[in-house]
Amino acid sequence: MPSPRRNAEGRPLAACAPSSSGSPAHGGGGGGRFEFQSLLSSRAPGADPTCARLRASESPVHRRGSFPLAGAGSSPALPPPLPEEDRMDLNPSFLGIALRSLLAIDLWLSKKLGVCAGESSSWGSVRPLMKLLEISGHGIPWLLGTLYCLSRSDSCAGREVLMNLLFSLLLDLLLVALIKGLVRRRRPAHNQMDMFFTLSVDKYSFPSGHATRAALVSRFILNHLVLAIPLRVLVVLWAFILGLSRVMLGRHNVTDVAFGFFLGYMQYSIVDYCWLSPHNAPVLFVLWNQQ
Ligand SMILES: CC(C)=CCC/C(C)=C/COP(=O)(O)O
């Protein structure tokens, strides 16, 4: 009985090319079925690049018994190595499986929750309300509102808080644009791209800019405005419902919003750490006072 071929690390190779005589795939044997002696570690591409991974279209599922080999009897002509994106990893890590499962759950849940994604959706009648909520967390009203309040503020303390809110909003826009541009996750297929004033990176969905802003601004408000308890609860509710509405509108997947909340929360910690004051950023305050 022939022992399985092994790669450089001593791991058995997947026998996608037929082994020695007797294999049904070799020389037109009757069954036409490939036998995988074992899964190959994807970290040994040099050992046998054509066997290490299979192209999906050439896997036995797709082409039973029709592996493209040179004619029977001649030595097997190995196809050229496949480009990385055409390869199928036969031995995904535990982390890979966990991530893929999370992604599948995310897509399934997001589709289920996208009940306002269109006028004809099951909750289509609530869509206008969700879009109103969308505007309440949009960057433009927050930026314009902060600039307006800054121009009207006549106390030093007020100006300091507003200056930092402005800095938070700009930092948020920058970080979200950066991550969206790096990750480039497409928005859900059921989303209608009818958002008010978007930037070019807003065709991507990870993370949700509304969720980051909601978390950042609400944490900011709770820390710097003296509010009665019912109002504090309202601020938290607004942030939560705004995040949920992103998924209901079909704009985002659940993970976009969850990460957005996390990022916004962390952004506030950055802002708090780098808090701008007339002591550490006198130029900013002097310049503004001269306006
Ligand atoms: C142009 C400015 C100042 C802000 C863009 C705000 C915007 C459209 C963000 C996208 O949010 P989602 O990622 O939640 O869809």
The ligand as an ORCA input file, in Angstrom:
! r2SCAN-3c Opt
* xyz 0 1
  C     -20.578     64.946      4.391
  C     -20.549     64.800      5.844
  C     -20.113     65.947      6.648
  C     -20.939     63.677      6.441
  C     -21.357     62.438      5.768
  C     -22.284     61.761      6.678
  C     -22.689     60.441      6.135
  C     -23.519     60.382      4.954
  C     -22.251     59.351      6.766
  C     -22.584     57.974      6.357
  O     -23.171     57.357      7.427
  P     -23.397     55.814      7.413
  O     -22.054     55.181      7.308
  O     -24.068     55.517      8.723
  O     -24.280     55.478      6.276
*
